[in-house]
Amino acid sequence: MRALLAAMVLVALGASASAGVVDTPECRRDLGIAHERIHAVRLRENSVARGDFVALCRVLRQNLQDMTQARDPMARCMTGHERGENVGQMDVSIQDIHFVIGKHCTGR
């Protein structure tokens, strides 16, 4: 599960400010919030003690919420190749988190 968190950090690093952006006040605001959510995921990466699956499941659920909420403005407001790569990576990470939660976090 730590590998999953590490993969999400790579997604966060890939969502750079240099990507093409729809230049509207709404998109600038929404992408700023999206980047804050992705940064929060990165900050949580090493916040759980090894073997504490209850806490890890809680972190995964919070990461899922943050990544899901960050994905939509990225899909709407980013353009070009970076959009496709970043949104695609987020989709895969979101699916992976769903899988891990379903397999390891039921009842935790």
N, C-alpha and C positions, 0 to 999 in steps of 0.2 A: 504494500500500500504506500510505502514511502516513495517507491519508484513512480507511482502515479502522481504524488505531490510534486516530485521533481519534474515530471513531464509538464505539469501545469505551469511551473515556473518558466520553462522554456517557451511556452505559449505566451506568457506575460512578457518575456523579453522580446519575443517576435512581434508583439503589437506595438511597434515603435511610433513615435510622433512623426517620423519622416514619411509615413505612408500617406497616399493621396487621401484627401479629406474633402467632403462636401462642405463648401465654405458658407455655412449659415450659422447664426448665433446658436440655434438649437443644437446643431451637430457639434459645434465646438464645446458647448456645455455638456451634452450627453456623452461625448467621447472623453471629456475630462473625468466625468463620474465613472465611466467604464474603466478607465485606467486606474482610478483609485480603487475600484473593486478588485481588479486584477492584482494590484499591488498588495491589497489585504490578503489575497490568497497566498502570495509569495511570502508575506510576513508570517503566515501560519505554518509554513513548511516544517519547521523543526520545533513546533510548540507542544508536541505530544511526546510523553515518555514512551520509550520502547515497551511494547507489550500492553499498553493501555488502550485496548480496543474500543472501550466505551468513549473515551475522549477522541480517539481517531475517527470514529463514526460521526461524532458531533462535528468535528472539523470538516470531514468530507461533506456532510450535509450543508454546512455554511459555505464551503467552497462551491458546491453545486449551485446554491442560490446566487452567490456573487457572480459566478461565471455565466449562468443563464441570463442574469440581468445585464451583464456586460456585453454579451453576444449580440443582442438585438440592435443596440445603437452602433456597434461596429459593423454589422451587416448593412445597416441603413446609411451610415455616414462615411464609411471608408470606400475607396475606389481602387481600381487597378489590381495588379498582381498581388499586392500586399493584402488587399481585402480578401481575395480568394484563399490565400494561404492562412491568414490569421483566423478567419471565420471557419475554415475547414478544420484547422487544428483545434479550435475551441469545440466544434461539433464532436470531434473524436474524443476529446478529453471529457466532455459532458457525458457522452455515451459510456466511457470507461468508468466514470464516477457512479453513474446509475448502476452499472454492472457490479461494481465492488460493493456498493451499499446493499444491493439486492442479495448478494451472495454472502456477505460477512456482517452486515449490520442489522439484520432482522432481530428485533428484540433488544437491541443495544442502543 
